Amino acid sequence: MSEGRKKAIIVGAGVGGTATAARLAHAGFDVEVYEKNEYSGGRCSLIHHDGYRFDQGPSLLLLPPLFHQLYNDLGARLEDHIDLIQCTPNYVIHYHDGEKVVLSSDRAQLGAEVEKWDGPGGAARLEGFLREAGIHGKLSYDLVLAKPFNTLLAMARLEVVLNLIKLHPFGSLWGRCARYFKTERMRRAFSFGSMYLGSSPFDAPGTYTLLQWTETCEGIWYPRGGFHQVVQSLVNIATSHSAKFHFCTPISSVTYNSSGRATGVTLENGEKKEADVVVVNADLVWAHNNLFHKEGRRTENTQTEQRKELPKSERLDPRLADRLNNKPHSCSSISFYWAMDSTIPSLNTHNIFLAEDYKGSFDDIFKRKGMPREPSFYVNVPSRVDPSAAPEGKDSIVVLVPVGLLLPSSKDGETIKTFSKGEKKPETDSQDWPALVERARSQVIESMEKRLGIVGLREKIVWEGVNTPQTWKDKFNLTHGSILGITHDFFNVLSFRQQARHPSLKNAYFVGASAHPGTGVPIAIAGSRLCTLAVLEDQSMSLPGSYRRRSPRTTSLDRPRSRDLLYVMEDWFGALFPYLIGAIFALGLVLYLPGGFGGKTGPFRTATNPSIMKSTSTTSKLHSIMLSAMGPNAVGKIRDQVLLFVRAHQDWVGLPFGLLVLSIMSILAYYTA
C-alpha cells in the first residue's frame, strides 16, 4: 500500500467492478480486486474452443455515449482501446408464418420496411415513436443514469416531477408500441427488446422504448475481439494506475468495526484484508444474504467447492436480505454455444425468432414462472461481423432461450417449473437439466430449420457449450439463476432500488445489475460513476479533472445564434393551435345548440341574437348528432339541469363554468388532433 493513499477493495471483477476499480485507481486509491473465477468480466466473459470464440453473455453494445463518458472520465479515448464495428442491419426478425422483418439504423430503409408491413403512414408513425422514445432516452441520460436517488424525496425533485409523465413509467412498453403501430407484426418487432432487461414487454415500463431508440439512432455495435475487450481494457487501465487483480480468490465476508464502518474483507481461506473502502460487485441479493455477517456470529469458512448459504440468524440485516430475495427478478436462460462445421448464410449477426403465441411465451416465463411451451429466442453470429470469432469458412453461434427462474422446492435445491403436453399451467418441478436442455435445443433447431428453410442443422454442430439457470447461479452466484438481477418495474427503480451506499454500514458500497441505476453493461458502467462519486464524496476527495465536461473547439460558424421572433411565434402558435380549435368548437356548441346558454338571464346573451339564430343549418346538424348519440330525452334533461344550475348561480359560477367547459373541450380537441 502506497504511503498516504487510501485503499479500496472491490469484490468481484464484473463490468461494474472493473469500471469502478479503474475509476478509483485513476482517482488516487490503491485498489485490489478479488474475483472468485479465473477470469474477469463475470457474465461479460468469453468461451473459447478450438479457434471458436463465444460471448458468454452480452453480445451487442448499446448506449455508446456512456462508454465514451467512461473513457473520458479515465483520461482516455474509447477509440484508443476498443475497435467498434457497427452491425448492419440491426436485426432480422423471423415470424412463425415464414415472413421476416429487417430493422436498420438507416431511417429511410427502416421507414420503408414499416410502411411495407404497417400500411400507409407507417413511416410517419415510426418517426412519432422514435421521437417519443428519444425523449425517454434523453431524460434517462440526464435524470436517471446520472443522478442518485438516495431517498424517496429525491423522486420529488422538480426536474423529475415535471418530466415524469413524459417518461411513461406507468404504461407498458407494449402499450407505447401499440400507441404508434397498427399491426401485431410491428408491435412485436419494436417491443421484443425488453428481453435485454429480462422482462416482459407487457410489464416493462414504457420508458424502455429508449432501447429501440438507441438501437435505431445510436446504432448497435460490436467490439472486435469480443465484448470482453471492454472489460480487458478497463483492467489494463486500472493496472496502469497500480491496481491489483486477484483471481480464483473468493471472499467469505465483509468486515466492519463496532462503529458500523467497513474495514475490509475476509477471504475464504481465513486471511483478512484491510481497506478504507469496500465496493461489492457480487450479485447484490446474494451479497446481502452471504457477505454481511452479524457482529459476533461470523463463521469462518474453509475454502470449499460450493459454499452453503449463510444462516438467517447470522446475517447482518435478515429482514432486508429476505425482502431483496423476494423481490421480482428478471428471467434466466438456457444458452447454447455452437461451433459449426460451415457457415449458415441465412443468419445475420443478430437474429430474433418470435413465438407464434407472443404474449403467451412471455407469460409462461414471467407470470407462470416456468419454461415456455414455445420460446421466443435470440441467435447471435459473432463471426458474421468479426471473422476472428471462428475458423475460416465456419460460424460460431450463440443461442439465448429465456426461461423462468429457479424456485424453492421440496426437493433438494431449486427447480424450474415445466408444462406437460397440452397443459396451460406448469405443474411439474424439474431438475432434469439434460432433458430440459434437449427440449430447448430441439425447439430451437426445429424453429430455425423451418423458418430459414434449411435442413441438418443439428448435424452441423461440431461442439456445444451450455449454460442453464443452475450453471448461471453456480458460476456467478446469481440469485434464482436470474441473469439480469432484480426487475425494472416502477417500484424497483429510482429510490425503490438499492443505491450505491450500503444502507447501514459506512464505507461499504454496491455496483452492478441489481443496484441503481440498473442492469445491462452500459447501465452498470453508469452505476460505476455514481458509486465512485459517492466514495469520493464520503472520503472528502476531489473529483479528477477528467470528469469535467470538455467543450469542443468552436469558431464563429459553430456559435449558437438567437432565433428570430417570427419563428418563436410560429412555435407558440403551433403548440396553441389545437387548444384554439378546441375552444372554438366548445364555444360553437355553447352558442348554437337549441336552447343553449342563451335566454334572457343566461350569461351568453348573444345566443338570442337574431343574426345568430338564423344559423339553422349548423344548429340542426349539431342537434341531430347529439340526438343520435344520446337520445332526445337524455340531451334535454342534461341540458336543462345544467342551465338551471348555472342560471341560479350565474353571478358567481356562470363564467367559471363556461371556462371549465371550454377547457375540457380544448383538451379533448387536442388529443383528437
N, C-alpha and C positions, 0 to 999 in steps of 0.2 A: 504494500500500500504506500503510495507516494505521500510524503510528509505534507500536511496541510490540506490535503484533498479529501473530500468526503467520499465514502464508499457506498455503492449501490449494488444490491444483489437482485438479479432477475431470475424468477422461477419459470422456466420454460422458454424455448427458443423458437416459438412460432412467429408468425408475421408481426404481431403486436409486440412480442418480447424483443425480437431483434431490432425492430424500429425504435423501441424505447431505449434499448441498450446503446444504439448508435447516437440517439439524441442526447442521452445523459453523458455519454463519454465525450461527445462534442462540447457539452456544456461545462465540462471540467470535473466530472466524477471519475473515480476509479470504479470500473464496472466489472462484475463477474456474473456470468450466466451459467445456470445449472439446468441441464436438459436430460430427461430420463432416457431418450432414444439416442442412437448413434449418429443421428443426422439432425440438421436444423430444418426449420420450416413447418414442423408439425404436419397438418394435412396438406400444406403447400410444399410438398416434397416430391421427389422423383422415384420412379421404379425403373430399373434397368434390367434388360435381359438380352444377351447375345446381339448387341447392336441396336436393339429396340429401346426407345425411351417413352415413358408414360408419365403424365402429370397425375399424381395420386389424388389430388383434389382440384383446386381451381385451374381452369384452362383458358380463361379469357380475361383480359384486363379492361376494366370499365372505370369511369370517372377519372380520366387521366390527370385533370388538374390537381387532384390530391397527391398523386405520385410526384408531379413536378414540384408541388409545395414541399413535400418531404425532402427531396434532394436539395432544394434551395435552402431549406432550414439548416441542412447539414453543410452548407457552403459549397455545394457541388451542383452538377447539372445531370439530369436524368440521362441525357444523350451520351454522356461520357461513361456511363456504367451499363446501360441496357440498350440493346438494339431492338426496337419495337417494330413489328410488322403489322400492318393493318389487314384485317381479314375481310375479304370481299368475295361473295356477298356476306352479309351478317349471318343469316340463317337460311336454310331451306327447310320448310315445314311440310311434313308428309302427313296426309289425312287418310282415314280409313277407306275413302272412296277412290283412292288412287291419284287424286289431284295433289298438287304441291304449290306452295306459295313461297316466293323468294323475297326476303326482307333485305334491304340495302340501305347504305348511308347516302346513296345517290338519290336525292329528293325527287328528281324528275322520274327516275326509274321506279322508285317506290310509289310515287303518286299514280303512275300508270298501272302498277300492279294492284293498288287498292281500287282504282276505277274499274279494273277488269272484274274483280270479284264483288265489289260493294255497290256497283252501279254508278250512274251519272252523279256528279257532285262528290264522289268518293275522295278525290284528291283534296278538295276544299275541306271536307270533314277531317281528313288526315292532318291538314295544317292546323285546324282548330284543336285537335287532340294534342299535337306536338306543342302548340302554343301554351296550352294549359299545363302539359307535362313539363315544359320548360320553366314555368313559374314554380312548379313543385321542386324542380332541380335547383333553381337559383335560391329559393327560400331555404331549402335544405342545406345548401352550401353555407349560407350566411347565418341562419338562425339555429340550426340543429347540430351540424357536424363541427362547427367552430366554437360552440358555447357549451359550458357545463350546465347541468340542471340539478344543483345540489339540494334544493328544497322545492316543495310544491309551489312556493311563492315565485320561483324562477319561471314557472309557466304563466305567471300573471304579468311578466314583463310586457310593456306596451307594444314593443315590436312583435312579440309572439301573439298577443291578443288580437292586434289589428290584422294579422295575416293568417290567423288560424283557419278561417273558413276557406281561404284561398288554397290551403294545403289539402282540403277534403279528407281530414283524418277519420271522419265518422262514416264515410261511404266506403265501398269496396273497390278494389282495383277492377274487378269485373264490371261494376256499375259505371265507372268512368269510361270504360271501353264501350259499354252499351249506350252511353250518352252520345257517342260520336259515330259509331259504326252500325250499319243496319243489319249485316249478315252475321250469322253464327261463326262463319269461317274467319272473318276478320276480327271478330271479338276474341276468338281463341288465339289468333295469331299475335295479338297485341297484349294478351294477358298471361301467357304461359310463363313469363319471366319471374313470376312470384316464386317459382321453384328455386331461384337463387337465394331466396330468403328462407327456404324450407317451409313455405306457407302456401295455402290455397289461394288462388286469385279471388275466390268468393269470400274470403275472410281478411286478406291483407288490406290495409288501409289504402284508399285511393291515392294517397301521396306517392305511392311507389310506381306510378306511371313514369316517374323520373328515370326508371331503368330503361324504358323504351326510348325516352328522350336522349339519354346519354349514348345508347347504342346507335341511334339514328344520327344524332347531331354531333357527338364527340367521337364516335367510331368504336369498333371492337378491335382490340389489339392483342398481339401475342409476342412475348419476349423470346427472341431467338435463343435456342438452347433450353427452353422450358421455363415454366413460371417460377421455378426455384431460383432462377437467375436474379430475381428481385431480392429474395432473401439473402442469397450469397453476397450480393453487392453490399447489403446492409451489414452483414457480418464483416466484410472486408473494411468498410468504413469504420465500424466500431473498433476492430483490432488495430487500425491505423492510429486510433486515439488510445491505444494500450488496454482496450477491453480484453477480457479472457473468457473463453468458452470452454465449459466442462461437459462433455457428452458422456452418455451412459452413467450419469450421476444423479439419481433421483433423490429428492429430499423427503423427509418424514414430517417435518413441522416447521412453522414459522415461530420463532421465539420472541418473547416480549418481557418487559420488566414489570415491576409492581405498579408503576405509574401508567401502565397501559400504552407503552411505547415499544414498537417493534425494534428488536435488537439484532436480528439476523435469522439464520435458519439452522436446522439440524439435518444432516444428511442421513440417509437410511443406514449407513454403516456406523452411525452414532457420533460422527465428527461434527463439531459445531463451527459455524462460520459467522463472524460478527459483521454488522453493517449499520450504517446510519439510516438507510432506506431499503425497503424490500418491496419489489414490484412483482405481483403474481400474474403470470401469463398462462397458467394452467386453466383448465375449464373452471369457470367461476363457481358453479354449483358444487362440483367435486371438491374444489379448494375449501369452501366453507364447511363441507362435511368431513374433510380429512386432514387439512393442513393447519387449521387453527384449533389448538387443544386448550381445554380449560386448565387454568393455572393449578398446579399441584396434582393433576391427573394425567400428565403426559406419559405415554408409554413409549419406550424406545423400541423401535422396530429393527430387527436384524434384516439384512438385505435378503429379500425373497423374490421369487419369480413373479408372484402375484400377491399384492397386498390386499388384506381384508379391510372392509370399510370400518372407519372409526366408530366405536360405540357411541350412541347418542349422549350418554352421561359424560363423555369425555370431550364433547365439542364445546368450543368457546361460547357459541350462541346457538343452541339446538333449535330454538324456535325459528330463527332466521334461516338456518340450514334446511329445516323442513319446509318452510314457506317457499324457498327458492327451488327445492326439489320438486314441489308440487305445482310450480308454475307451468303453463303450457310451453312445450318445447317444439322446436322445428322437427321435421321428419328425419328419418335415417335413409340409408340407401344400400342397395346391393350394386356394387360397381365391378365391372369386368374390365380387364386389361388384356387385349388380344394382340398377339403377334401374328400377322397374316403372311401367307406364303406368296401373295401377289397384291397388287393394288385393287381397290374397289372403286372404279371411276365414277360410279353413280353417287358416291358420297362426297359432300363438300367438307370444309373444315368443321363447321357447326351444323348439326342436323337435329331436328326435333320430330319425333314420331308421337302424334297425339292420339289418345284413345277415342274410340267412337263415342262411348259414354264419357264425355269430357268431365262433367261435374261429378258423375258417379265415381270416377277414378280418384279424384281428389277427396271426395267424401269417404271413400274406403280407407284412405290414409289418415285424414285429419279428424273425421267425426267418428268413424267406426274403429279407428286405431288398429288397422290391420294391414295385411299385404294386399294390394289392389288385385281385384279379379282380372282386370285388363289395364295394364300400366301405360301411362304416358312416359316416354323416356328420351334421354338426350344422348347423342352419339357425337363424339369428338374425334377428328382425324388430324392429329398434330402434324403428321408427315405431309399433309396436303399443303400446309403453309410454310413448314420448316422441314426440308428434306432430311436434315440431320437426325430426325426423330425415328427413322427406320432405315434399314439397308436399302440400297438402290433397287427399284422395281418392286418394293414391298410397302405395306402400310402398317402402322401402329394405330390401334383403335381403342378408345375408352368409351364404355357404355355406362351411364348412370341411370339406375332404375329407382326412383323414390319409393320408399316403403314406410310402414308405420314404425313406431318406437318400440323398444324393449319395455315390457311391462312386468311388474312383480307377479309372481306365480306361486302356486302351492308347491310346484316342482322346485328342485334345487336351482337357484339362479333365476334369470329373467327370460321371458319367452316373447314371441311375436304372434299375434293373432292371425289366423288364416281362415279362408272361406272354403267350405265343402262345395262340390259342384252343384250349382243351381240355388245355393243359399244366398240370401240377401244380407245376412248378418254374420260376422265372423264368430264361429262357435268353438274353434279349436285353438288351443295354445300349443305352439310347436317350438321345439329346439332342434329339430332335424334339419340342420343347415345344409347338408349336401342335397337333400330333397328340395328344399326351398330354393337353393341356388339353381338346381337343374330346372325347376319350374320357371324361374325368371329367365334363364338362358334360352329355354325353348320358346317362350313367348316372344322374346326379343328377336331371335333368329327367324321365327315364322313371320313376324310382322315385317322385318326388313326384307326378307325374300319376296314376300307378296307385294309390298309397295315399291320396291326397287326393281322388281322383275328379274331377280337373279336366282340361281339355284346353287346348292352345295356350299353355302356359307360356312356351315359348321366344319366341313372338311378342310376349309382354307385356314382354319385356326391352328397354328403350329405350337403355340404356347399360350397359357391363360393364367392370369393372376386375378384374385377375387378379394374384395372387401365386403363384409356383411355388417349388420348393426353390432354384432358381437365383437368382430375384429376392430371396428372403429372404436368401440368402448375400451377394449383391451390395449390397443396401441397408444391411444391419446387421452385416456381417462375421460371419455365423453359420457356425460350423464345420459342414461337411457339409450346410448348409441346415437344421440342426436348430433348430426353433422354440422349444424349451424347454431346450436345453442338455444337460448330462450327466444320465443317468437316475438314478432313485432306488431302485435295488435296494440290499440291505443293505450291500454293500461299496463303495457310492458315496455314503453318507450319514454323518453324525456325523464321527468322527475320520478316516474314509476320504475325506472331501470337503475341497477347498481351503477353508481358514479365511480370515478377514479379512486377516491379516498375510501379506505375501509371505514365502515360505519362506527366502529368503537375503538379501534387501535390507531394510534398516531404513527405516522411514517410507514404505514402499510398501504399499498395501492394495488389496483387491478387494471389490467388492459386485456382486451380480447373480445370474442364474439358476444358473450352474454353481458358485458359491461357497456355503458353508454359510450359511443352513440349506437353501436350495434354490430351486426355480423357482416362478413364479407371482407376480402382483402383490403380494398380501399377504405372501408369504414373502420377497420381495425387500425389502419395507418392514421386516420383522423383521430382515433382514440388515443394513439400513442402520443400525439401532440398535446391533447388535453391532459393526459397523465403527466407528461413532462412539465407542462405549465404548472400543474398542481404541486409537483415535487419542488420545483424551483421557488414557487411562492412560499411553501411551508419552510423551506430551508433558507429563506431570505437571500436567494441568489439571483443575480441579474440575468435577464434573457440575453442569449448570444445575439450579436448584431445581425447575423444572417437571417434571423427571424423577421426582421423589419422588411416590409414590402419594398422592393426596389422599383423605382419609377423608370420606365424606359426613356431613352433619349428621344426628345421631340424637337421638331423645327416649327416654324410658323405654319406649315401645312398641317401639322398634327394638333394644333391647339383648338379646343372646342370653341365654337362661335355661338353667340346668342341667337336665338330663333326670332324670326320676325313676328310681330304681334299678330299678323294675319294668320299665321299657321297655328299660333296658340289658340286664337279664337276658333279656328277650324276644329281643333281637337275638342274644345269645350262644346261646341255645337254638336259634334258627332256623338259625344257622350250624353248630352242632354236631349238629343232628338227623340229617342224612344219615349222619354218621360213627357215630352211636349205632345207627342202624338197621343199618348195615354190621357193626358189632361184634356185635350180637345175632344177625344172620344167620350170621356166621362161627362164633360160639360154638355156635349150634344145629347147624351141620354137624359141628363137632368132637365135640360130646357125643352126638349122636343117630345118626350113621351107624353101621351094623352093623360091629362090630369096630373102632370108632373108637379114640380115645386112652384108652379105658378100660383094663381089665385090672388085674391085681394090682400090677404095677410101674409102670404109666403115671402120668404127672403129673396126669391128670384122673381121679382115682379115683372121683369121683361118678358117672362114666359107668356104673359097675357097680351103682349103687344100684337096688334092685328097683323103686322107685317110678318111676324114670326109664325103666327098661327096659320098663315097661308101655306106653309111648307107641309102640305098634307101628304105628299107622296113619301117624303122621308119619314114622317110620323107613322104612317100606316105600315111601312116596311118594318121599322123597328118594333112597332107594336105587334105585328104578326109574328116576328121572330120570337119575342118574349112569350106570346100566347102559345106558340107551338112547342116551346121548350118547357113551360111550366103550367100552362092551362090558364084560362081567363080568371077563374076564382082565386087561384093562388097569387097571381100577379096583383089583382085588385086588393086582396087582403093585406099583402105585404106593403104595397104602396100606401094604402090608407093608414095603416098603423104607423109607418114611418112619418107620413105627413102630419098625422095627429100629434105625434110626439114633438116634432120639430116646430110646428106652429104654436104649440102650447108653451114652448120654452125658447122661442126663437131669439129672444133678447140675449140669451147667454149661450145657447147651444147651436143656433142656426148656422152661423158662419163656420165655426169649428167642424160641425158635422159635414158641411159641404166640402171643406178642405180634406176631411178624412176620406170621403167618397172619392175625391179627385186623386188622393194619394194611392188608395187601393187600386183604382182603375189604372193609374200610371204604372204601378208595379206589375200588374197583370199584363199590361201592354208591353212593358219592357221584356218580360220573359217570353211573351208571344213573339216579339220581334227577334 
